């Protein structure tokens, strides 16, 4: 019982701490976009707000608040945030056609995951207040269609961007984006143990890059 209690306290504390770090960062990125109107800042801002939404839902789950609408919203947010963070990174390459193709891919893949969420029934997939359970195959496929290509794109852009700029701040931003995106994909890969560690490290790296 004591181990379970400690685990619940850790989850509650972790989600609240990550949320406290995420909302100011998302607000900062939105402010930067409002000043500079950079597309990469716009997409990263959307991705960070989706991440914040996911963390808010993780807080609710940590306190055992759960239903079908909440879990489907969570699965949608953690999938789409990876795509938007990838879009923001792709903007850095300044390849108009590549950005267009990836934007179209995002539209079709978003429709696919929305379809899978609407027509799939998800039971209670919380284990010790963490999202960790068997998802319907259609949702796994549709989520993977968004997250895994985005993760590959993020890593490639990170390597290209750092090679061009050698900027430590840019490297920190890209690394943070990659880790936050990986955190959004962990529920698919079934590694809940590392979920909160990844989210925390990713947010810290993003703060280091943006301040």
Secondary structure, DSSP 8 states (H G I E B T S, - for coil): -HHHHHHHHHHHHHHHHHHHHHHHHHHHHHHHHHHH--HHHHHHHHHHHHHHHHHHHHHHHHTT---HHHHHHHHHHHHHHHHHHHHHHHHTTT-HHHHHHHHHHHHHHHHHHHHHHHT------EETTEE-S---HHHHHHHHHHHHHHHHHHHHHHHHHHHHH--HHHHHHHHHHHHHHHHHHHHHHT-GGGHHHHHHHHHHHHHHHH-
